[in-house]
Amino acid sequence: RYLNTFTSQANNVTTGRVYQHVINKEREGAYLGKTVQVIPHITDEIKRRVLLLGEHGKYDIVITELGGTVGDIESLPYIEAVRQLKWEMGTENCLVIHLTLIPYLKAAKELKTKPTQHSVKMMSEHGLTPDVLVCRTEEPLNKKKKK
């Protein structure tokens, strides 16, 4: 939407589509009767879909946004898939950017960094450390808050 570029269904990955694809593969016998599990089956499908757009050489980079909140059970397979991708692709080919809100309390005239600290901690507990932290806020961050 920012680049005025045509997109297809490959540009949008939903949990429903991921699980449906894995279920269909299981019904076709692709897993040879093995128990379907979140790791590796769901995470492998998420990774496959993330890498799909980059396979044709049409794009120099692929930007993938994970929606939701770090720590929610629904986001865990996606966080794990990105963790695996970063390990498999190496730091020279995969960059994790964490976009976070730093709320401004108007009554106290104060920025609150604790929610951002908590979300980074939660990501780290799942083995994924952001390379870049992008902070949204109503007021500028001073050097002390940035540390």
C-alpha positions in Angstrom: 0.0 0.0 0.0 3.0 2.3 0.4 4.8 1.5 -2.8 1.8 1.4 -5.1 2.6 -2.2 -5.9 0.2 -5.0 -6.9 -0.2 -7.6 -4.2 -1.7 -11.1 -4.2 -2.8 -13.6 -1.6 0.9 -14.6 -1.2 1.4 -11.2 0.3 -1.0 -12.0 3.2 -0.5 -14.9 5.5 -3.2 -15.7 8.0 -3.2 -18.3 10.7 -6.3 -19.9 9.2 -4.6 -20.4 5.9 -1.5 -21.8 7.5 -3.4 -24.4 9.6 -5.7 -25.3 6.7 -2.7 -26.0 4.4 -1.1 -28.2 7.1 -4.3 -30.0 7.7 -4.7 -30.6 3.9 -1.2 -31.9 3.7 -1.8 -34.3 6.6 -5.0 -35.6 4.9 -3.0 -36.2 1.7 -0.5 -38.3 3.7 2.4 -35.9 3.3 3.5 -36.4 6.9 3.4 -40.3 6.6 1.0 -40.7 9.5 3.2 -38.8 11.9 1.5 -36.5 14.5 1.1 -33.0 13.2 2.7 -30.5 15.6 3.1 -26.8 15.9 6.9 -27.3 15.7 7.9 -28.3 13.0 4.8 -28.5 10.8 3.1 -25.1 11.5 6.4 -23.2 11.8 7.7 -24.7 8.6 4.6 -23.6 6.8 4.9 -20.1 8.1 8.5 -20.0 7.0 7.6 -21.3 3.6 5.0 -18.6 3.1 7.4 -15.8 4.4 10.1 -17.0 1.9 7.6 -17.5 -1.0 7.8 -13.9 -2.4 11.6 -13.9 -2.4 11.9 -17.1 -4.4 11.3 -15.6 -7.8 14.0 -13.0 -7.8 11.4 -10.2 -8.4 12.2 -8.5 -5.0 15.5 -7.5 -3.5 14.0 -7.7 0.0 10.9 -9.1 1.6 9.4 -7.2 4.6 7.2 -9.4 6.8 5.0 -7.9 9.5 3.9 -10.0 12.4 0.7 -8.5 13.9 -0.5 -9.0 17.4 1.2 -8.8 20.8 4.3 -10.5 21.9 3.4 -13.1 24.5 -0.1 -13.9 23.2 -0.4 -17.6 22.5 -1.5 -16.9 19.0 1.7 -15.2 18.1 4.1 -17.9 19.4 4.3 -20.0 16.2 5.1 -16.9 14.2 7.8 -15.7 16.7 9.3 -19.2 16.6 9.2 -19.3 12.8 11.1 -16.0 12.6 13.6 -17.2 15.2 14.2 -20.2 13.1 14.5 -18.1 9.9 17.0 -15.8 11.5 19.1 -18.9 12.5 18.8 -20.5 9.1 19.4 -17.4 6.9 22.0 -15.8 9.2 22.2 -12.3 10.5 23.4 -11.0 7.1 20.2 -12.0 5.4 17.6 -11.5 8.1 16.8 -8.4 10.3 14.3 -8.3 13.1 12.7 -4.9 13.7 10.4 -4.5 16.7 7.8 -1.8 16.4 6.5 -0.7 19.8 4.5 2.0 21.4 5.9 4.2 24.1 2.8 5.7 25.8 2.8 9.3 26.9 0.9 10.0 30.1 -0.3 13.6 29.6 -1.3 14.0 33.2 2.2 13.1 34.4 3.9 14.6 31.3 5.9 11.4 31.2 6.8 8.7 28.6 6.5 5.1 29.9 9.1 2.8 28.5 8.2 -0.2 30.7 5.8 -1.8 28.1 8.5 -1.7 25.5 11.1 -3.1 27.9 8.6 -5.9 28.7 7.8 -6.8 25.1 11.6 -7.0 24.3 12.1 -9.2 27.3 9.2 -11.4 26.2 10.7 -11.7 22.7 14.1 -12.6 24.2 12.5 -15.3 26.4 11.3 -16.9 23.1 14.8 -16.7 21.6 14.3 -13.7 19.4 16.1 -10.5 20.0 15.3 -7.4 17.9 18.1 -6.0 15.8 16.3 -2.6 15.6 13.8 -1.0 17.9 11.3 1.4 16.3 9.4 3.4 18.9 6.1 5.2 18.3 5.3 8.0 20.7 3.6 11.3 20.9 6.6 13.1 22.4 10.3 12.9 21.4 12.5 10.4 23.3 15.5 12.0 25.1 18.9 10.2 25.2 18.2 8.8 28.7 15.0 7.1 27.6 16.6 5.7 24.5 19.2 3.8 26.6 
